[in-house]
Amino acid sequence: MLPLQPAKELLGAACRITGAFALYRLLLRRRVTILVYHNPSPTAFGRHLAFLSRHFAFITLDDLGEALSRRDFSGLPPFPLVITLDDGHAANYRLLDAFKTSGVTPVIYCCSGIVGTSRRFWWNSGIGDVEFLKTLPADKMQALLKKETGYEPEREYETRDALSAAELIEMLPYITVGSHTRFHPILPQCDDSRCKEELTGSRADLERLLGRPVRHLAWPNGDYGARELQIAAAAGYTTIRTIRHGWVTPDSDPLDLRAVEVQHDASLDVLRAEIIGINAFLKRFFGKLYKK
Ligand SMILES: [Zn+2]
């Protein structure tokens, strides 16, 4: 059991019993909720989608992008919600039936250097302290990964971490593909040329692979600064999703979309608490003690 998990369950149940979730949901009638997933199990994800479809209307990120460009949400259904999945994990393919059944068209933000290959995400290299690695300049991080685990970004392994090209293409009618850079570096730790290559190269790679425009970006690990924003805007992305907690209104900057991170195996009570922001609130106050 994660620390504070019982407290989260309790808070979630309170949201349901007191009607706090139902009341708060009314505030989301004209705001867009963007949920952030990574690698959920089909069972938990299917349960979430069934719940969400009763309380929200699934829209695509393209719908949201267009509404934002007009600064007018009147064409969106009430309680609009976008589902996003980060990284392009191989097991996302097992969610395809859930996408079809629920009618959701999620965004899968793919690392173009990893999807369609048998390369690994760097954090799956077997390295111990992933959080420490994120604090290092990108070249030092890569050198340490190679020394400690033999990991190299372009090394092919026996099993793959990410979706294959065939899987992505089969899923294409049911998903929107966005970019999540090529190799998921911590962008502010990269030098200028690597940063540019990751942001512009990833978009070009995915467009070549899929034969369709790629307009959306999500920052790896949620990390970015003024330089990253400038490069991404010049690369032609029309929306960028952050992991800063919040909702999207007609006045939101399309290149600074706020979102709600979801614990994959969350019970429906915890999901309620996530959606109305109680967990994000607790996380801010308890910091590192509070693990999602
Ligand atoms: Zn990611």
Boltz pocket constraint, residues with backbone or C-beta under 6 A from the ligand:
constraints:
  - pocket:
      binder: B
      contacts: [[A, 86], [A, 87], [A, 180], [A, 184], [A, 219], [A, 220], [A, 221]]
      max_distance: 6.0
